[in-house]
Amino acid sequence: MDISEYRRQFEQEIEQAAQQPSFRDLVERSGRGAAPDTAPAGQAAAASQAAPADDDLTAATAVLRDDAADEQLRSAALQVISRAVEGQPELIDTLVEVLLDTRRPEAVRLEVLDVLQQISFRMAAFPAKRPDYLAALRSLVDDRGAELRRRAIGILAREKDEYVQRRLIEDLESGSEALVPTEKAIQYLGYDIHAEYFPLLRQIAEKPPTPEARAEAVRLLAADPSSAGLLVTILSNKNESPDVRRLSAIGLQSADPGQFQEHARRIVLDDDEDDQLRATSITGLTHFADPGTLSRDDELTGRIEQLRAESSSPQVKQATAGYLSRHGT
């Protein structure tokens, strides 16, 4: 983007911002009687990015605590508080209080959670508040709101929180799905996988409550060499879904590269195999198999050349082109 185009875009954004109602405008329209803003529109738009005045902050806090406030006004109030929190970290406590108030609609609490997450990413002083914030999130693990519960668990899982990991394992072992669906619980455990989780994941992969749960379990078993046998069993069974077979191939590549090379070769040579699984196998061989072994495998090279010329699958054609550029004669 040249400088004139950048300037034009910037001026357009300023003009659009100037047309947006300020927080005080919204408060006045709601009948709350805030002091009028007499600044020109352009100045008001610029000021909206600065720390809010005390009267704006007082009004915003009142709006946030008002269950009857409309959505636009509440969103504007949250932005006022978010801009003020750098200078007044105690506002985080106000936000957490609203977040934990089970009398509030879930949509309101979710919006507050979004703001708290934004603050946690940008605010240098937030680490001092982090223990209280994480404690608040732990209290949401059993919240009645399914989406709020899921969001809180996801944040804690990314923080590698021991409490939420333990609760997720308990949920998986009981099969209750009291916290989140099984596939989501497995995804969240994947943020900090532990060896002691693998027996449970193998059990889910072998007797899954849903296809989605099985796929997530197979995905995580890539980190477990002792699960290579199970991955081979899934990969070798043409009655399995193509998606879970591809996941097992990718997992086997990590869990046991030698077995992956053997089974990937067989898949490439098999005329009756799924095209996407064949493409996955060729790509894995291209980048991870022993080059010396491949250079002596005339049968495999010939088959890949044939697939390059005859396959109707774009994925297979792309994979074979990559293989031949690296290992072709």
N, C-alpha and C positions, 0 to 999 in steps of 0.2 A: 504494500500500500504506500503510494507516494505521499509527500507531506500535505499537498492540497486536499487529497482525498481524506487523509486523517483529520485535517482541520474541519472539513465539511461534516464528517461523521461526528466529531466532538461537539460542534456547534448544534447539530441536530439533537444530540442527546441532552444538551443543556436546555434547548428549547422545549423538549418533551418533559424534562424534569420541572421546568417552570410552570407547565400547565397542570401538573399534579397538585391536588389540594394539600396544603400543609396540615400538620397535626392540629394546629389551632383552628384552622378552617373546619376540620372534621368535628372538633369538639363543639364549636359554635353551632354547626348544623344539627348536632345532637341535642342542643338546648342546654348544654352544661355551663355556658356563660364564661368561657375563658376570655382572658384579655385579648382584644383584637390585635392582629399583626398588621402594622401600617407600612411595613417595608415593601418596596416594589417586588413584583413576582420573581424577577431574576435573582434578587438578593435573598428572597425567602427560600428559593431552591438551593442556593449555595449554602445558606445557613442550616438547611436541613441536614447537611453532612457534618456539621459541627456539634459540639456538646450542647444538649438542649438547655434552655433556661429553667430556673427552679420551678416557675409556675407550670411550664410544660411537663416537667417531670412529676410534679405533684398530681397534675391532671391525669397523666399517663398511668401512674400507680393506681389511682382511683378507678380508672377504666378497667385496668387489668383485674381488679378485685370485684368488678361489677358483672354478675352473671348475665345481666340483661343487655350488655353492650353488644352492638352489632359487630359483625366479623371485620369489616373494613376499619372501624374505629379501633378495635382491639389489636389488629395487626399493626396499625400505625403506632399505638401505644407501646407495643413490644419493641418496635424499632427505636422509639425515643429512649426507652430504658436500656436497650442494647448499646446505644451511642453513649449513654451516661455511665455505663458500668466501669469503664476504665478509671474514671475518677472517683467512683463510689462503689467499690467491690461488694459492699453490703447489699447492693441490689440483687446480687446472685441469690442471697437468702430469700428475698421476696419471690424471685422466680421459682426457686425450689419449693417454697411453701405452696404456690399455686399448682405446681407440678404434682405434688403429693395429695392435693385436696380431692378426694374421691367423689365429692359432691359436684365437682365441675364436669361438664361434658368432656368426653374423651378428645374431641377435636381441639378444644381449648388447650388441654394438657399436652397434646401432641405438638401444637404450635409453640408452646413454651419450651418443650424439649428441643425443638429445632433451634430456637434462639440460644438455649444453653449450650448446645453443641457448637454453634457458630462462635460463641464467646470462648469456649474451651480451646478452639483452634487458634484464636488470634490474640488472646489476652495474656500478656507476660505474667501477670500476677495470679492467673487462674490456678497454678499448682497449689497455692495455699488453700484454695477452696475445693480442690479435687477430692480429698478424702470424704468430705461431706456430700459432694455430688455423687460419688460412686456409692456411698451408703444409701442415698436417696434412690438411685437406680436399682440397688438390690431389693429395696422395699417394693419396687414395682414388678418384681419377678412373679408375684402372685396376684397382680392386679386383675380386676374383672375385665378391663378393656383389652381385647385380644391384640389389637395393633400396638397399643402402648406397651403391653407386655413384651411383644416381639421386638419392638425397637429397643427397649431397655436391655433385653437379653443380648441382642446383637452388639450393642455398644460395649457391654461388659465382656462379651466374648472376645471382641477385638482388643480389649484391655488385658486379656488373658487372666481374667478374674477367677480365682480358685472357687469362690462360692458358686458362681453361676455354672462353672464346669461340673461341679459336684451335683448340682440340681439337674442339669441336663442328663448326666449319666443315670441318676435315679429315675428320671422320666423315661429314658430309653429302656432301662432294665424292667420297669414295671409295665411298659407298653401303654401307658395311660394317655399320652399326648396331652397332659394337663397344662403344660407350659406352652409348647409350640408343636406343630406337626413334626413327625419323626424325621423327615428329610431336612427340615430347618435345624433341628437339634444337632444332626450330624454335621451339617454345614458349619454351625457355630463351633463345634468341637474342633473342626479342622483349622481354626485359627491358632490353636496351640495343641497339636496332637501329642498324645502320650502313649507309650508302649502298652500300658495297661488297658487302653481302650480297644486294642485290636481284637481280642477274643469276642467282645460284644459286637464289634463291627462285622466280624466274620459270621457270627450268628445271624445278624440282620441280613447280610448278603445271601446267606443260605436259605433263610426263612423270612423273607421280607414282608412287612405289613402292606407295602405299596411298591410299585415299580420305581417310583421316584426315590423312596428310601433306599432301595437296593442300589440304584445308580450312585447315590451319594456315598454309601458305604464302600462300594467298589472303588470309587475315586480315592478315598482316603487310604485304602489298603495298599496303594502304591508305595507307601512309606514302610511297609512291613514285609521284609524278605520271607518270613515264615508263612505268608499268605500266598506265595507264588503258586503253590499247588491248586488252591481254590481259583486263582485267576486263570490258570491254564484250563481248568475244568470248564469254566464259563466261556472262555475264548474258543474252546474246541467244540462247543455244543451249538450246532447250527439252528437248533430250535429256540435258542435264546434270542432276545431282541437284538437287532443290529447295534443299537445305541449302547447297551450294556456290554456287548462284546468289544466294541471299540474302546470303551472305558477300561475293560480288563486288559486289552492289548497295551494301552498307554501305561496302565499300572504295572503290568509285567515287565515292561521296558525298564522301569525303575527298580522293581523288586528283584528281578533276575534277568539281567541283560542277555545272558547266554540262552536261556529258554525262550526269551522273546525272539532272538534271531532265528532260532530253529522253527518256531511256530509261524513267524512272519513269512519266512521263506515258503513254508507249506501253503499258506493262504495265497501268496502271489501265484504259485504254480497251479492252484485249484481253479478249474474253469467255472465251478459252480458257486464261488464265493461272492459275498456282497461287495459291490464296487467301492463303497466308502471305507469298508474295513480293509479292502485291498490297498486303497490309497494310503490309509493310515499305516499299514504295514510297510509299504514301499518307502514312505517318508521316514519311518523309524529306521529302516535299514540304511537309508541314505546317510543319515546323520550320526547314527549310534552303533552300527555294526562294525565288526573288524574289517578294515579295508583290505587286508591281505587275503582273508577268506573270500571276500566278495570278488576280488580280482581273479580268483581261480575258479569261480563258479560260473562256467559257461552256460549251463542250463538256465540259471536264474537270469543272467544277462540277456540271453536270447528271448526268454519269456517277457522280460520287461520291454525289450525292443518291439516284440509283437504287440503288447498292450499299447505301447506308444502309437503304433500304426493303426490298430484296429479298434481300440476301445471307444465307445461312445460317451464315456463318463468324463466330464471336464476335470474332476478331481483326480481321476486315474491318469489322465494325460499330463496334468501338471506335475503329479508325483513322479511319473516315469521320466519326464524331461529333467527334473532335478537329479534323479538317480543317475541318468546317463551322462549328464554334464560332469558329474563327480566320479563315477565309477565305470563309465562306458569305455569301450575299446576304441 
